[in-house]
């Protein structure tokens, strides 16, 4: 029996679930469980049809041992996530241990912030571009960039492309 994989969306507080519905549905249809890890515990996080995201009390500190992929996709909360010590450690540890980390839009800035962007090929939005280059990353103007265990995208609009890459990467790791 193959163990199901878990992909965790990292969030701070409220967000527009519609933005993640497409990716959550894609993951779910490919037998990957989409969950939320959050700075706020015990809240319900669901998509507009109330079908995809699950409620969880999974903290960033415990997440590393329980998830197979970490997805950073909320441009509005990335600043708060960058200031959160346990979350920074989670990102750094997952990248260092060659686990799958996905960052879209502004979120690839986190890779620069925790010191794992140097020498890596990445993309992101305009805000991310300057910080990633300054951190020594090779910034590409592509919609999607895969560099080993890092998947970066210019925006959440590339959710279909990103989901396909996550599915492929987790299947290879199985």
MARNU-628244 format. One record per residue (C-alpha): residue in one letter; x, y, z; residue number from 0. Coordinates in Angstrom, 3 decimals. Layout:
N
<node><residu>A</residu><x>X</x><y>Y</y><z>Z</z><num>NUM</num></node>
...
end
This chain:
174
<node><residu>X</residu><x>0.000</x><y>0.000</y><z>0.000</z><num>0</num></node>
<node><residu>X</residu><x>1.371</x><y>3.398</y><z>-1.014</z><num>1</num></node>
<node><residu>X</residu><x>1.298</x><y>6.020</y><z>1.710</z><num>2</num></node>
<node><residu>X</residu><x>-0.565</x><y>9.182</y><z>0.726</z><num>3</num></node>
<node><residu>X</residu><x>1.515</x><y>12.295</y><z>0.308</z><num>4</num></node>
<node><residu>X</residu><x>0.706</x><y>15.566</y><z>2.073</z><num>5</num></node>
<node><residu>X</residu><x>1.235</x><y>19.023</y><z>0.597</z><num>6</num></node>
<node><residu>X</residu><x>0.925</x><y>21.873</y><z>3.076</z><num>7</num></node>
<node><residu>X</residu><x>-0.032</x><y>25.443</y><z>2.222</z><num>8</num></node>
<node><residu>X</residu><x>1.670</x><y>27.859</y><z>4.616</z><num>9</num></node>
<node><residu>X</residu><x>-0.540</x><y>30.728</y><z>5.730</z><num>10</num></node>
<node><residu>X</residu><x>-0.773</x><y>33.350</y><z>8.424</z><num>11</num></node>
<node><residu>X</residu><x>-4.412</x><y>34.309</y><z>8.671</z><num>12</num></node>
<node><residu>X</residu><x>-7.265</x><y>34.898</y><z>6.284</z><num>13</num></node>
<node><residu>X</residu><x>-6.752</x><y>34.461</y><z>2.579</z><num>14</num></node>
<node><residu>X</residu><x>-8.845</x><y>34.140</y><z>-0.525</z><num>15</num></node>
<node><residu>X</residu><x>-9.442</x><y>30.418</y><z>-0.768</z><num>16</num></node>
<node><residu>X</residu><x>-10.585</x><y>30.720</y><z>-4.369</z><num>17</num></node>
<node><residu>X</residu><x>-6.964</x><y>31.373</y><z>-5.327</z><num>18</num></node>
<node><residu>X</residu><x>-5.952</x><y>27.961</y><z>-4.016</z><num>19</num></node>
<node><residu>X</residu><x>-9.010</x><y>25.941</y><z>-5.011</z><num>20</num></node>
<node><residu>X</residu><x>-7.598</x><y>24.961</y><z>-8.384</z><num>21</num></node>
<node><residu>X</residu><x>-4.331</x><y>23.709</y><z>-6.955</z><num>22</num></node>
<node><residu>X</residu><x>-5.987</x><y>22.042</y><z>-3.973</z><num>23</num></node>
<node><residu>X</residu><x>-8.381</x><y>20.213</y><z>-6.299</z><num>24</num></node>
<node><residu>X</residu><x>-5.547</x><y>19.125</y><z>-8.563</z><num>25</num></node>
<node><residu>X</residu><x>-3.537</x><y>17.768</y><z>-5.636</z><num>26</num></node>
<node><residu>X</residu><x>-6.546</x><y>15.986</y><z>-4.174</z><num>27</num></node>
<node><residu>X</residu><x>-7.385</x><y>14.381</y><z>-7.533</z><num>28</num></node>
<node><residu>X</residu><x>-3.822</x><y>13.038</y><z>-7.649</z><num>29</num></node>
<node><residu>X</residu><x>-4.043</x><y>11.461</y><z>-4.184</z><num>30</num></node>
<node><residu>X</residu><x>-2.044</x><y>14.199</y><z>-2.499</z><num>31</num></node>
<node><residu>X</residu><x>-3.704</x><y>15.577</y><z>0.605</z><num>32</num></node>
<node><residu>X</residu><x>-3.739</x><y>19.396</y><z>0.673</z><num>33</num></node>
<node><residu>X</residu><x>-3.645</x><y>20.846</y><z>4.185</z><num>34</num></node>
<node><residu>X</residu><x>-3.015</x><y>24.205</y><z>5.807</z><num>35</num></node>
<node><residu>X</residu><x>-0.344</x><y>24.962</y><z>8.359</z><num>36</num></node>
<node><residu>X</residu><x>-0.851</x><y>28.305</y><z>9.974</z><num>37</num></node>
<node><residu>X</residu><x>0.323</x><y>30.747</y><z>12.594</z><num>38</num></node>
<node><residu>X</residu><x>-3.226</x><y>30.574</y><z>13.944</z><num>39</num></node>
<node><residu>X</residu><x>-4.239</x><y>27.179</y><z>15.271</z><num>40</num></node>
<node><residu>X</residu><x>-7.632</x><y>25.552</y><z>15.105</z><num>41</num></node>
<node><residu>X</residu><x>-9.279</x><y>27.521</y><z>12.338</z><num>42</num></node>
<node><residu>X</residu><x>-11.354</x><y>26.176</y><z>9.496</z><num>43</num></node>
<node><residu>X</residu><x>-9.819</x><y>26.742</y><z>6.094</z><num>44</num></node>
<node><residu>X</residu><x>-11.907</x><y>25.566</y><z>3.189</z><num>45</num></node>
<node><residu>X</residu><x>-12.280</x><y>26.390</y><z>-0.444</z><num>46</num></node>
<node><residu>X</residu><x>-15.394</x><y>28.042</y><z>-1.837</z><num>47</num></node>
<node><residu>X</residu><x>-17.113</x><y>24.667</y><z>-2.232</z><num>48</num></node>
<node><residu>X</residu><x>-16.074</x><y>23.622</y><z>1.290</z><num>49</num></node>
<node><residu>X</residu><x>-14.397</x><y>20.506</y><z>-0.034</z><num>50</num></node>
<node><residu>X</residu><x>-10.631</x><y>20.782</y><z>-0.277</z><num>51</num></node>
<node><residu>X</residu><x>-8.659</x><y>22.254</y><z>2.599</z><num>52</num></node>
<node><residu>X</residu><x>-8.781</x><y>20.557</y><z>5.963</z><num>53</num></node>
<node><residu>X</residu><x>-8.712</x><y>22.087</y><z>9.399</z><num>54</num></node>
<node><residu>X</residu><x>-5.463</x><y>21.436</y><z>11.168</z><num>55</num></node>
<node><residu>X</residu><x>-3.577</x><y>22.312</y><z>14.304</z><num>56</num></node>
<node><residu>X</residu><x>-0.324</x><y>21.346</y><z>12.642</z><num>57</num></node>
<node><residu>X</residu><x>2.297</x><y>23.846</y><z>13.723</z><num>58</num></node>
<node><residu>X</residu><x>5.344</x><y>24.821</y><z>11.709</z><num>59</num></node>
<node><residu>X</residu><x>7.581</x><y>23.159</y><z>14.289</z><num>60</num></node>
<node><residu>X</residu><x>5.806</x><y>19.781</y><z>13.850</z><num>61</num></node>
<node><residu>X</residu><x>5.184</x><y>20.134</y><z>10.119</z><num>62</num></node>
<node><residu>X</residu><x>8.588</x><y>18.958</y><z>8.931</z><num>63</num></node>
<node><residu>X</residu><x>8.039</x><y>15.386</y><z>10.037</z><num>64</num></node>
<node><residu>X</residu><x>4.523</x><y>15.185</y><z>8.641</z><num>65</num></node>
<node><residu>X</residu><x>4.506</x><y>16.839</y><z>5.209</z><num>66</num></node>
<node><residu>X</residu><x>5.991</x><y>15.913</y><z>1.846</z><num>67</num></node>
<node><residu>X</residu><x>5.797</x><y>19.338</y><z>0.190</z><num>68</num></node>
<node><residu>X</residu><x>5.562</x><y>22.904</y><z>1.449</z><num>69</num></node>
<node><residu>X</residu><x>3.689</x><y>25.425</y><z>-0.711</z><num>70</num></node>
<node><residu>X</residu><x>4.183</x><y>29.173</y><z>-0.247</z><num>71</num></node>
<node><residu>X</residu><x>1.555</x><y>30.937</y><z>-2.285</z><num>72</num></node>
<node><residu>X</residu><x>0.056</x><y>33.769</y><z>-0.268</z><num>73</num></node>
<node><residu>X</residu><x>1.684</x><y>37.066</y><z>-1.301</z><num>74</num></node>
<node><residu>X</residu><x>-0.123</x><y>38.936</y><z>1.462</z><num>75</num></node>
<node><residu>X</residu><x>1.301</x><y>36.991</y><z>4.389</z><num>76</num></node>
<node><residu>X</residu><x>4.841</x><y>36.236</y><z>3.260</z><num>77</num></node>
<node><residu>X</residu><x>6.247</x><y>39.184</y><z>5.247</z><num>78</num></node>
<node><residu>X</residu><x>4.800</x><y>37.769</y><z>8.475</z><num>79</num></node>
<node><residu>X</residu><x>6.009</x><y>34.286</y><z>7.626</z><num>80</num></node>
<node><residu>X</residu><x>9.530</x><y>35.626</y><z>7.084</z><num>81</num></node>
<node><residu>X</residu><x>9.487</x><y>37.000</y><z>10.629</z><num>82</num></node>
<node><residu>X</residu><x>8.359</x><y>33.682</y><z>12.130</z><num>83</num></node>
<node><residu>X</residu><x>11.375</x><y>31.733</y><z>13.439</z><num>84</num></node>
<node><residu>X</residu><x>9.928</x><y>28.193</y><z>13.352</z><num>85</num></node>
<node><residu>X</residu><x>8.663</x><y>28.731</y><z>9.820</z><num>86</num></node>
<node><residu>X</residu><x>12.039</x><y>30.027</y><z>8.619</z><num>87</num></node>
<node><residu>X</residu><x>13.656</x><y>26.923</y><z>10.110</z><num>88</num></node>
<node><residu>X</residu><x>11.092</x><y>24.712</y><z>8.396</z><num>89</num></node>
<node><residu>X</residu><x>11.845</x><y>26.191</y><z>4.954</z><num>90</num></node>
<node><residu>X</residu><x>15.601</x><y>26.024</y><z>5.476</z><num>91</num></node>
<node><residu>X</residu><x>15.493</x><y>22.452</y><z>6.767</z><num>92</num></node>
<node><residu>X</residu><x>13.252</x><y>21.211</y><z>3.952</z><num>93</num></node>
<node><residu>X</residu><x>15.482</x><y>22.739</y><z>1.272</z><num>94</num></node>
<node><residu>X</residu><x>18.644</x><y>21.446</y><z>2.984</z><num>95</num></node>
<node><residu>X</residu><x>17.174</x><y>17.950</y><z>3.263</z><num>96</num></node>
<node><residu>X</residu><x>16.164</x><y>17.984</y><z>-0.410</z><num>97</num></node>
<node><residu>X</residu><x>12.435</x><y>17.993</y><z>0.354</z><num>98</num></node>
<node><residu>X</residu><x>10.008</x><y>19.713</y><z>-2.004</z><num>99</num></node>
<node><residu>X</residu><x>9.479</x><y>23.456</y><z>-1.489</z><num>100</num></node>
<node><residu>X</residu><x>7.191</x><y>25.452</y><z>-3.786</z><num>101</num></node>
<node><residu>X</residu><x>7.066</x><y>29.256</y><z>-3.855</z><num>102</num></node>
<node><residu>X</residu><x>4.900</x><y>31.434</y><z>-6.078</z><num>103</num></node>
<node><residu>X</residu><x>4.568</x><y>35.158</y><z>-6.690</z><num>104</num></node>
<node><residu>X</residu><x>6.321</x><y>37.114</y><z>-3.955</z><num>105</num></node>
<node><residu>X</residu><x>6.902</x><y>34.003</y><z>-1.826</z><num>106</num></node>
<node><residu>X</residu><x>10.265</x><y>33.046</y><z>-3.439</z><num>107</num></node>
<node><residu>X</residu><x>11.678</x><y>35.958</y><z>-1.407</z><num>108</num></node>
<node><residu>X</residu><x>11.586</x><y>33.533</y><z>1.538</z><num>109</num></node>
<node><residu>X</residu><x>14.261</x><y>31.450</y><z>-0.193</z><num>110</num></node>
<node><residu>X</residu><x>16.537</x><y>34.493</y><z>-0.232</z><num>111</num></node>
<node><residu>X</residu><x>15.664</x><y>35.382</y><z>3.368</z><num>112</num></node>
<node><residu>X</residu><x>16.650</x><y>31.986</y><z>4.761</z><num>113</num></node>
<node><residu>X</residu><x>19.807</x><y>31.757</y><z>2.659</z><num>114</num></node>
<node><residu>X</residu><x>18.913</x><y>28.902</y><z>0.314</z><num>115</num></node>
<node><residu>X</residu><x>18.555</x><y>30.816</y><z>-2.980</z><num>116</num></node>
<node><residu>X</residu><x>22.226</x><y>31.279</y><z>-3.800</z><num>117</num></node>
<node><residu>X</residu><x>23.182</x><y>29.474</y><z>-7.001</z><num>118</num></node>
<node><residu>X</residu><x>19.639</x><y>28.217</y><z>-7.586</z><num>119</num></node>
<node><residu>X</residu><x>17.484</x><y>28.902</y><z>-10.648</z><num>120</num></node>
<node><residu>X</residu><x>14.253</x><y>30.595</y><z>-9.586</z><num>121</num></node>
<node><residu>X</residu><x>11.449</x><y>32.867</y><z>-10.710</z><num>122</num></node>
<node><residu>X</residu><x>8.850</x><y>34.966</y><z>-8.948</z><num>123</num></node>
<node><residu>X</residu><x>7.067</x><y>38.279</y><z>-9.233</z><num>124</num></node>
<node><residu>X</residu><x>8.728</x><y>41.667</y><z>-9.706</z><num>125</num></node>
<node><residu>X</residu><x>9.086</x><y>42.198</y><z>-5.948</z><num>126</num></node>
<node><residu>X</residu><x>10.887</x><y>38.888</y><z>-5.567</z><num>127</num></node>
<node><residu>X</residu><x>13.246</x><y>39.418</y><z>-8.495</z><num>128</num></node>
<node><residu>X</residu><x>15.488</x><y>42.041</y><z>-6.874</z><num>129</num></node>
<node><residu>X</residu><x>15.859</x><y>40.196</y><z>-3.575</z><num>130</num></node>
<node><residu>X</residu><x>16.541</x><y>36.862</y><z>-5.242</z><num>131</num></node>
<node><residu>X</residu><x>19.228</x><y>38.306</y><z>-7.504</z><num>132</num></node>
<node><residu>X</residu><x>20.826</x><y>40.067</y><z>-4.534</z><num>133</num></node>
<node><residu>X</residu><x>20.892</x><y>36.717</y><z>-2.707</z><num>134</num></node>
<node><residu>X</residu><x>22.860</x><y>35.154</y><z>-5.577</z><num>135</num></node>
<node><residu>X</residu><x>20.026</x><y>33.285</y><z>-7.282</z><num>136</num></node>
<node><residu>X</residu><x>19.815</x><y>32.971</y><z>-11.041</z><num>137</num></node>
<node><residu>X</residu><x>16.482</x><y>34.670</y><z>-11.752</z><num>138</num></node>
<node><residu>X</residu><x>14.671</x><y>33.463</y><z>-14.867</z><num>139</num></node>
<node><residu>X</residu><x>11.786</x><y>35.297</y><z>-16.508</z><num>140</num></node>
<node><residu>X</residu><x>9.835</x><y>32.056</y><z>-16.941</z><num>141</num></node>
<node><residu>X</residu><x>6.338</x><y>31.312</y><z>-15.623</z><num>142</num></node>
<node><residu>X</residu><x>7.660</x><y>28.218</y><z>-13.850</z><num>143</num></node>
<node><residu>X</residu><x>11.157</x><y>27.121</y><z>-12.859</z><num>144</num></node>
<node><residu>X</residu><x>12.124</x><y>23.757</y><z>-11.393</z><num>145</num></node>
<node><residu>X</residu><x>15.563</x><y>23.481</y><z>-9.800</z><num>146</num></node>
<node><residu>X</residu><x>15.883</x><y>20.098</y><z>-8.102</z><num>147</num></node>
<node><residu>X</residu><x>13.641</x><y>20.285</y><z>-5.005</z><num>148</num></node>
<node><residu>X</residu><x>12.604</x><y>23.918</y><z>-5.573</z><num>149</num></node>
<node><residu>X</residu><x>9.615</x><y>24.831</y><z>-7.713</z><num>150</num></node>
<node><residu>X</residu><x>9.028</x><y>28.541</y><z>-8.236</z><num>151</num></node>
<node><residu>X</residu><x>6.368</x><y>30.346</y><z>-10.251</z><num>152</num></node>
<node><residu>X</residu><x>5.764</x><y>33.972</y><z>-11.158</z><num>153</num></node>
<node><residu>X</residu><x>2.271</x><y>33.901</y><z>-9.619</z><num>154</num></node>
<node><residu>X</residu><x>-0.550</x><y>31.742</y><z>-8.315</z><num>155</num></node>
<node><residu>X</residu><x>-1.976</x><y>32.009</y><z>-11.843</z><num>156</num></node>
<node><residu>X</residu><x>0.406</x><y>29.173</y><z>-12.758</z><num>157</num></node>
<node><residu>X</residu><x>-1.401</x><y>26.830</y><z>-10.333</z><num>158</num></node>
<node><residu>X</residu><x>-2.017</x><y>24.160</y><z>-12.997</z><num>159</num></node>
<node><residu>X</residu><x>1.635</x><y>24.067</y><z>-14.051</z><num>160</num></node>
<node><residu>X</residu><x>2.798</x><y>24.087</y><z>-10.444</z><num>161</num></node>
<node><residu>X</residu><x>0.439</x><y>21.302</y><z>-9.425</z><num>162</num></node>
<node><residu>X</residu><x>1.659</x><y>19.081</y><z>-12.265</z><num>163</num></node>
<node><residu>X</residu><x>5.243</x><y>19.625</y><z>-11.125</z><num>164</num></node>
<node><residu>X</residu><x>4.361</x><y>18.833</y><z>-7.501</z><num>165</num></node>
<node><residu>X</residu><x>2.581</x><y>15.633</y><z>-8.542</z><num>166</num></node>
<node><residu>X</residu><x>5.546</x><y>14.551</y><z>-10.703</z><num>167</num></node>
<node><residu>X</residu><x>8.088</x><y>15.334</y><z>-7.986</z><num>168</num></node>
<node><residu>X</residu><x>6.188</x><y>13.468</y><z>-5.272</z><num>169</num></node>
<node><residu>X</residu><x>5.645</x><y>10.452</y><z>-7.530</z><num>170</num></node>
<node><residu>X</residu><x>9.382</x><y>10.287</y><z>-8.204</z><num>171</num></node>
<node><residu>X</residu><x>10.089</x><y>10.482</y><z>-4.475</z><num>172</num></node>
<node><residu>X</residu><x>7.705</x><y>7.615</y><z>-3.679</z><num>173</num></node>
end
